[in-house]
Amino acid sequence: EAISSEYPDGVQIEVTSPGIDAPLVHPFQFKKNIGRSLNIKIFEELEPFLVKLTNVFDDSFEGTLDSGVKSCYNFNEVESANIEIKF
């Protein structure tokens, strides 16, 4: 009833998605994308690179480079991480 008196004409709520090109920020977002290729930019590196995401932990994730080398990255060293979109 408080809402009805506050907004006599009703309310409209819109929920939107950040989109597939939005950067991954939280560990749960990384977990949802295991098996996908990510474009990763590390603070200490000059250029971003591709990693196929293989595992996610509380504070880090594992991935495989195109060369087949497996590596682990801490979330706090990642400047940006985006899903590599392939058509």
N, C-alpha and C positions, 0 to 999 in steps of 0.2 A: 504494500500500500504506500510506503514511503516513496518508492520509485514512481508510482502513478501520480502522486501529488507533485513530485519534483519535475517530472517530465510528462505532462498531460497528453502530449502528442505521440508518446512512445519513444523508444530508442532504437537505433540500428547499430549493430556491432559487426565490424568487418575484420576477418582474420586473414592475413596474407602470409605467403611463404617467402623467405628471403631469396629464393631462386637457386638454380643449380650452379650459377657462376659466383655465388657468394662464398667468401672464404670460410674454411672450416676453422672453428675456434675452440670448441669444447671436445673433450674425449669421446662423448657419446656420438658426436658427428663423425669422428674418425671411425668409430666402431661400425657405424651404419654403412661405411664405404670400403670395408675390407674387400680386397680383390680388384679395386679400381686403381687407376693410375692417378697420381697427384702431382701437381706442379708445385714444388717446394722451394721456398726461399729461406735460407738460413742467414741469420744476422752476420756471421763472419764471412760468408761467401759472397762473391761479386755477382754471380749469375744464378738464376733459379735452375732447377733440374727436375727430371721426372723420376718418380719412385712408385713402384707397384706396392700398395699397402698390403701387408701380410698379417700384422698383429697389432693390437692396441693394449696398452697397460694404463695404469692410473696417471703416470707422469711422463710417458714416452710411447713411441710407436716404432714398429719395425717395417722395413720395406726392402724391396729388391730393385737395384738400379738396372738400366737396360743392359749393362755389361754382365749381369748375373750376380754381382756382388751384393750381399745382404748387409744392411746397416741398421743401426738404432739411433733414433733422434729424440731428444728431450723436447717436450712441448715449449719449454721456456727459451729454447734456442731457435725456434721457428718464427720467422718474421711473418710469413704468409704461407698458406696451404690451400690450393684450389683444386677441385676435380678437373682432370684433363678431359674435356668434352671431345668425343670422337663421333663423326657422322659417317 
